Amino acid sequence: MYYWVEITNGKIQTKFSATEDMELTAPYKMIDKTVYDKIQKTPCSFEEDIDGVIVDVEFIPFPSEPSKELTEVDYLLDLDYRLSMIELGL
């Protein structure tokens, strides 16, 4: 088996394998099975050795969503929208 990853913006975005060797160019990079098995979720950051071979990967968690509490600005925008709808008779 042959294993590859797609690297975009310095992060591993996808992984895939094939039974036959393929000639792939950037953004694809061949990796070994141990690194392939470490990739459980994407995107991942990675470390390379001196020769540019990927030796370790780490999942990058998505940032938490911002608070959904309404602010004064949100309230005023909603009020302005509603008043505009009333003025238009909608």
N, C-alpha and C positions, 0 to 999 in steps of 0.2 A: 504494500500500500504506500501511496505517496500522500503527503499532507501539505496543505497550503493555508495561508491566511491572507486576507485583504487588508492592507494598511492604508488608512486615509487620515490625514491631519495628525500623523504621529500616533494613531491609536489603531488597534486591531478591531475591525468592524465585522468581519465574517470569517468563518473557517470552513474548509471543505476538504474532502479526500477523493482519491480516484485510484483505480487499480493499475492504471497506466501512467507513465511519466508524460507530462505535457510541457511544452515550452511556453512559460508564462513570463511576462515582463511586469514592471512596476504597474500598479501598486500591489502585486501579488508576490509573496515570498514563501519559499519552501521551509517547512519546519519538521522536527522529528516527532515521533509518536508521543513521547512523554510530555512535550509542550502542548501538543494537540489535545491530549487528555486533560490537561490542567484548565483549558478554556471551557468553562461551563456556561458563562454568559458573556455577552458582548455589550458595549465596547470594553476593551481591556488595554491597560498600559503594558509595556513590555520592556525587558532589559536585554541588551545584546552584549556579546563578548567582544573581544578585540577584533575578531574576524567578521563581525556583523551578523553572527548567528544568534537567533533569539533563544535565550536560555531560561527565561522566567516570564510569567505573565501575572497580572493582577486585575481583577474586575474593578471597573470604575462605577460606583453607585451613582444613580441619577440624583440630582439635587432635589431636595424636598420642595413641594409646592408652596408658594407663598400663602400667607394667611388670607382667608376669604372674608375677613371682617370688612364691612363697608366703612369707608372713611368719609369725612365731610365732603371731599371733592367728589367721590362717587355719588353721594346723596344729591349734591347740587347738579351734577350732570343728569341724573335721573329725573330730578324735578324739572330741569330745563327741557328735557325731552318730552315729558308729559305735558307741560304747558304748551309746547309747540304743537303737539298733537291736538290739544283742545282748540288752539287758535285756528288750526287748519280744518277743524270740524271732523276729525277722524276718530 
